[in-house]
């Protein structure tokens, strides 16, 4: 675990809490077993803006993997709930994370996803302002004297950043709980799995036409949807023994595996399948000698991006890796289809949320955490 302390920088001062937002938040009673989250929580712009501040602005978020920033000057950029972010590795091999927005006129600095800086500077392509690898403003061409202006006050806004191999996490605002404490249950559960020997083997990215919470709900339903939506996957899991364990800010779904035919199913044999979820946007799927991670990134009220990264042991060759990723892709297509159907149905004037099934303890836990965060919206 590598921890990079946050540098001093301006904190978000945006406030959106209004009586109208209070009414929308109070539509949901997280203690109720009878009614899950209301449809409005999946479709409403005010709720989404509250999530941007209180969920994605306050919690540790998975954003990528360490291989993307393996060398000095390497970086990757992305948007997290409409917030531009850049993560880089400096010349001392330390991770840095910043708001990927120039302090002059808000232009995004690095927009090509992933790459290597040509120099020790990040240069804005609009007016040429330049920032060093610590985010300090070094050049502001033709600015001239401006009363009250200091370069120190116009550094890039820094974020906390940590790595928990192979994952990179950021936190936009300093908060209470450490990442290490949040991940402790996972670390203890995988200590005998030798996952550190796995190597990155590929990535798939999907844009799904549903609210990010629909996608997370689907993952956390205790396997409720597996027999219907994923018939091939169901053959590889002992569904009758599928169970969910709840932790403070995470949950674990697991089930014994059984003999099945395709490449992905075969990979799941030999040990319990472990499906870890970390609030709010990370899924870690662990099998005998393969692991894949899913990072969920909101893109508005009715769209999200899901990034899959795959890790394999040395037993795997390119042919078997390709076969596994293809099988995983099929499962993802099945999930996307049903999630998009749900999002469409949430717009119905006749829908009211139904009860939690006994398998949906992970989903209910997610809703409770979300409700707690939204109650803290500034």
Secondary structure, DSSP 8 states (H G I E B T S, - for coil): -EEE--------------HHHHHHHTT--TT-SS--S-THHHH-HHHHHHHHHHTTTTS-EEEEEGGGG-STTEEEEEEETTEEEEEEE-TTS-EEEEE-B-TTT--BS--SSEEE-SSSEEE-TTT--EEETT--EEE-TT----TT--SGGGS--EEEEEEETTEEEEESS--SS-HHHHHHHHHHHTTTS-GGG-EEEEEEEEEESS-HHHHHHHHTSTTTTHHHH-HHHHHHB-GGG-EEEE-SSEEEEEE-B---SSHHHHHTTTS-EEEEEETTTEEEEE-SSEEEEEEEEE-SSS-EEEEEEEEE-TT--HHHHHHHHHHHHHHHHHHHHHHHHHHHHTT-TT-------TTTHHHHHHHHHHHHHHHT--
